[in-house]
Amino acid sequence: MSSVVDLVVLYEHPEWQKPLFAALEAVGINFSAFDLKSGAFDPADLPHTKLVFNQASPSGYVRGNDRSIPLAISIIQSYEHAGVPVLNGSKALQLELSKAAQVSLLKSLGLDYPRSVAFNNVAAVEGLWTQWPALLKPEQGGSGARIYQVQNFDEVQTILSDPFIWQPDRLFLLQELLDYDRDFGIVRLEFLGGELLYAMRVVSHGAFNLCPSEVCNPGDGSDGACAIPTTKPPEFFAYPEVPSAIVQAGKRIVQVGGLDVAGLEYAVTRDGRVVFYDINANSNLRPAVAKEFGFDPFERVVEFLKSNI
């Protein structure tokens, strides 16, 4: 039988976790890190812990780690059935893995959402979609991988004629291309324990990979560690001016979605729609932005973890 630790962190991307691990070590929390890239566990004798923190990323397949999500689902559900609390547990992970489920959740809450159609065969979706241009993206998504702006079905068929492009789960999405001010960008709300931690405005410069991690999109504009290249990296700005109604909408999303830590992205269209379009459970925090609000985000996460142990 393994020794008891206070916390087990499930992870796949080692660079993303370094700030969290450092913050945990700084306050002396007894934790272990379970690497989802290559792991094994006995469901009848799980690694003994008081709390599990899920940091699995749906974009693992982009880095060749397509086995990480099935392992994460398996061990998370095993812990849950064993009665061990899991932060960002199976409900949150399943929501992050399905953009279609995210749309359904948003609709159920009476919030605006991008029109979307999920499909596993191009011919099956052709009669359901007439809105061009559109975005073509994996239903699972992650780190902006395999997202294309398409003008018609011929482009969709050409892109999806490559069998490799259907990874990881052979489901794709056609989604409404939102018309918003590209110079202003989109807004990302970071939530922790059901409350807004901070917000930032993100100017994409045409990139789809808006990962806020410093290792993926460094503040100095140098090349990042993410697998999705960009011609010009996105820019991140502190954004304290989020309307209270949008914050309240975000709170409803994280509560109903079972999200303990989350990054929610929304855009304000030119005709005034407030559209939430992405729900992230594996939230990569950006210390440079949080510093403008007067705190270190990873220290706040550690405080939250301690309160749940």
N, C-alpha and C positions, 0 to 999 in steps of 0.2 A: 504494500500500500504506500502510495506516495505521501510526502509530508504536506501539511495544509499550508496554503498561502492565502494572503488576503485577496488577491486579485489575479485572474488570468486574462491576458489581453490576446485576442485572436487577431492576427494580422497577416498581410501578404506582401506589402510594399515596405521594405526595411527603412528606406530613406524617409518616408512619411512619418514613421513612428519614432524616429530619433528624438525629436523635441518632447514628445510625451514620455518616453522612457527616461529621459534626463530629468524631467520634472518629477516623475514618480520616485526616482532614486534620490533626488534632492530632499524630499520630505520623509524618506525612509520607509515607504510603503513596500511591504514584502509581496512582490509580484513575480509571475513567470510569464514568458512570452511564448505563445503557441504559433509556430510558423505554418500557415495554411498551404504554402507552396509544396511542402513535402512532409506529411505527418501521418500519425496513426494514433488510435486511442481505443481503449477497452470501454464500451458503453456501460458495462457493469462495474467498472472501477475507474471512473473518470478522474483526471487530475484534480485533487482535492482543493477546493477554494471556497471562499465566502461569496465571491462575486465574479462574473464574467463580463468583459467589455468587448463587444464585437466591433472590429475595425476592418472587416473584410471589404474588399473593393470589387465592384462588378466589372471593372476594367482589367482585372487580372489576366484575362485571356489575351489582351493586347501585348502583354509582356511574356507570353508563352506559359502563363500559369492558369490554364483553363480548368485545372482540377481543384483550384482553391475554393471556388464557390460551392460545389457539391460537398466538399469536406466541411465547410463552414456551416451549411444547412444541417448536416448530419450531427455535428458535435453540439451545435446550439440547441437543436431539438432534444438531444439526449440530456443536456444539462437542464433544460426546462422541465422535462418529464421527471428528472431526479429532484426537482424542487429547488434548484440553485438559480438565483436571480441572474438574468442576462440583460444588460443594458444594450439597446438596439438589437433586440432579440429577433426571433424568426418573423414576427409580424412586420417589423421595420425593414428587415432584410428583403423579404418578399416584395414589399412595396417598392423598395429601391430598384429591384431587379425587373420591374415591369412598368414601362411608361404608360401602357394602356391602363393598368390598375391605378396609376397616379391620376390619369384623366378621370376615371370613374369616381375616385375619391373626391376630387375637386368638384365634380358635378354634384355629388351627393351633399356637399357642404354649401352649395349655391354660389360657388366661386367660378370665375371665368377660367377657361382652359383653351389650349390650342386644339382645333378640330384635328382628329387623328383616326387612322384606320390601321389596325394590325393585320398582318397576313403572312402566310407561309408559301404562297404561290402567286406570281404576278398576275396570271390570268384571272384569278379569283377576285382580285381587288379592282380590276380595271373598271367595272361598272359602278363601283362605289366612290370613285374619286374623280372630281372634275375641276378642282381648284389648283391652278398653276400660276406662278411657280410654287413649288412645295419643297419641304425638306424630306429627304429619305434617310432613315437612321435605324440602327438595330433596336429592337424592342427592349433589349436589356441595356444597351448603351454602356457608357463609361469613358471618361476622359476625351470626349469628342471624337472617338474612333468611328470611322466609316460613316460619317455624316456627309451628305451631298445635297447641294441645291440643284433641283432638277426642274426641267421645263415641260416635260411631257413623258408619256409612257415609253416611248422609244429609248429615252435616256435611262429610265428605270430598268427596262429589260436588258440594256447593254451592261449596266453596272452589275446587275444580279445574275448575269450569265456566268460569272466567275464563281464556282462552288465555294471557294475559300472565303468569299465576302460574307457568306451566310453565318459565319461563326458569331457568337458561341452557341446559340440555341435555335438557329434556322427560323427565326421570326424577325420580320422587319416592320417598319412603321412608315406610312406616309403622313406627314404632319403639316399643318398650316404654317406658312412662312409669315411670321408676325411683322407688321410694318411699324417700326418704332424708330426713334431718332438714334441713329448709329453713333453720332458724336456724343450723346449723353450716355448711351449704353444701357445695360440691364442692371438690376439691383439684386444682390445676394444677401439674404438674412441668415445670420448664424444663430441657432437656438441651442440652449443648454438647459436641461431640466425644465423644459416648458416655457422658458423665458428668453427674450431676445438678448443675446450676448453683445452683438454689434452688427452693423450693416455696412456694406460697401458697394460702391458703384463700379461696374466693370465695363471698360471699353474694349471690345473684342478685336477691332481692326480686321474683321473678317474671319478671325480664327474661331474654331468650334471648341477647342480645348481651353476651357476657362478654369482649369484647376487652380485654386488659390494657393496651393502649397508653394513655399519659396523654392523648393528643389525642382519643381516643375516649371514655374514661371518666375525666375529670379527677378528681384527688383531692379537689378542693374542692367537688365535686358540681355544678359548672356544666355547661352544655351542651357535648357533645363534637362532634367532627368526623365521627363515624360516621353512616351514613345510617339506622340503625335506632333510632327514638326509644324511650325508656323512661319509665315513670311515676316510678320511683325508681331511680337508678343503682346498679349493683352495688358492693359493698365488697370490698376486697382486703386481706388480712392475711398477714404473714409466717407461714410454717408449718414450723418446723424439726422437727416431731415425726413425720415420715413414717416408717412402719415400714420396716425394711431390706428385707423381702420385697417390698414394693411398689416400692421403688427398683430392686431387681434385676429385677422384672418390666418396669419402664420401660426399663431398659437393654436387655433382650431385644427390646422393641418397636422401639427406635430402630436397633438393630443389624440386625435382619432387614428392617426397612422402609427401610434405606438413608438414614436421617435424620441429617444432620450437626448440624443445629440443629432443635429440636422443642419443642413444648408439648403435653403429654399431660394430658388431663382424666379424672378418675375420681370416682366417688361410692361411698360406703359405705351400703348400704341398711339399713333398719331390722332386717332379718333377717340382717345380717352379711355380705352379698355385697360384694366389692370389684369394681366394674364399671368398666373403662375404656370410655369412650364417644366420645371425640373425639381424633383425632391431627392435630396442626397442624404443618406444615412451615415455614410463614411465621410465626415466633414473634415476637410483639410484646412486648418485655421492659418491665418496670415498674421504673424506677430507684428509686422510693420504697420498694418492697418489698426489692429487692436491697440497698439501703443499710442495712437492718436486719441484713443478713448481713455487712456491712462492705466492700462493693465496688460499683463501677459496672458494670452488666452489659454495657454497650456496649464498655467498655475490655476486658472479658474476650473478647468476640466478636472485637475487633480483634486481640488477642493470638493467638487461634485462627486467624484469617485469615492473619496473618503467618507462623505456623508451617507453613502449607500452601502458601505462595508459593514 
